[in-house]
């Protein structure tokens, strides 16, 4: 398939994109921009995007990502509560993960992958169990780190994003794929911004 064929397919998919997907993308864009700014408002915005995405994912049989959305919903509520309870300045809460936290994140990814893959392969009609399981398990770890305001969350989320992009195009969710591409780019800048925040805090303590 040449570029013109891809463009035509993409254009047709955009024309057939549902209103629900447009809203899911809009709130998803807002969420990631707020996360980059280290703003607590990322959570209520994200919750709306998650609920809309759950409806879309269920319709295209991306069951692991559907479970991921449920996890996102739980972690969003958890993160919202944790961020709100902290009295100190938001910037001062951003930090690098400890070795123990990184170990937990990796375990979430690895164990989650095998569990998701087994369930998808043996108990669902998913046609992409391997990719669906990988996207979901790495994103699980990223969301856990985001709730704890650990800078490595951007790395785990982008590992998930880079695989999710072609998967969403394959499932004919072009706007969701474009949103994920956008998230991938913003996550890079999010990592850079959070690194600057940590650097400024270190300078103030010297």
ABEGO torsion letter per residue (X at the ends): XBAAAAAAAAAAAAAABBAAAAAAAAAAAAAAAAAAAGBAAAAAAAAAAAAAAAAAAAAAGBAAAAAAAAAAAAAAAAAAAAAAABABBAAAABBBBBAAAAAAAAAAAAAAAAAAAAAAAAABABABAAAAAAAAAAAAAAAAAAAAGBAAAAAAAAAAAAAAAAAAAAAGBAAAAAAAAAAAAAAAAAAAAAAAAAAAAAAAAX
